[in-house]
Amino acid sequence: MMYLISQLWVWMVLALILGLIVGWLTCARAPTRWWSGWIPWGTAAFLVGLAVAILKLLPNRAGYLLDTALLLFGFYIVGCCIGCLIKQWLAGGEAVAAAAPVVAAASAGAGAPVAAAKPVAAAAPVATPAPRPVPAAVEPAPAEPDYGPEPQVDVPAGLPGKRPRGYAAPIGGKEDDLKRIRGIGRQNEGRLHALGIWHFSQVAAWVRDEIDWVGGYLAFPGRIDREDWVGQAKVLASGAETEFSRRVDKGEVATSKDSGNKGADNVADLSAIPNAAPRPKS
């Protein structure tokens, strides 16, 4: 055996180093059961080989090779065990170092007196909602001046929509020149006066049902929309002008010319028109 050691010491050192590396790389940080993995089988094979070598069951060169293998394998196993133990020892030291502050903190917490509880701040007083101000009495809107009953006209049966509000006389005794709306000539202005329509503001306030009613009553449904009477009336009621109204003011529209008298004097003679209102008396 001593002869083998003297001849193979370099290989034994290499086997030991190899075992250290393998043991370090393959060993877990936490301690494991030694009988798991390949260790039992390697140990059994080593013991069997050792028994064969002691009993000299293999002669000559075979016995020499067996002794060499057992020697190198033994150093390899020792290196694996040392590498694994070193790794577990270092891992255990790190775990202890990491746990030390936690243990110290727990010990300090157990022995330290309980800190006095901070006084709870007094609850802020609940703000009492200010009483809601009593709304001032809303003054009723001034009643619309009474300009007398609507003029009576004969309305054809089945006329769609509803009749717009009309007045027996113009507000303030002065009516607007409805002929400044494109599509309203002398006769249409007279028929509107007969319905009690005297002002741009009245036409501008017409809604869908009233537009349909007036269109049906004047026997040209859809024309009010096509010529945009309501839109023109809104512009004129605001005091502005339209291109057509400027032409009327210049006397360039023949159908919008009259003698200068308006109101009842400008109401067309509707006696020949079926279902039309009679001419108001001046």
Beta strands, then each sheet from edge to edge (+ up, - down):
end
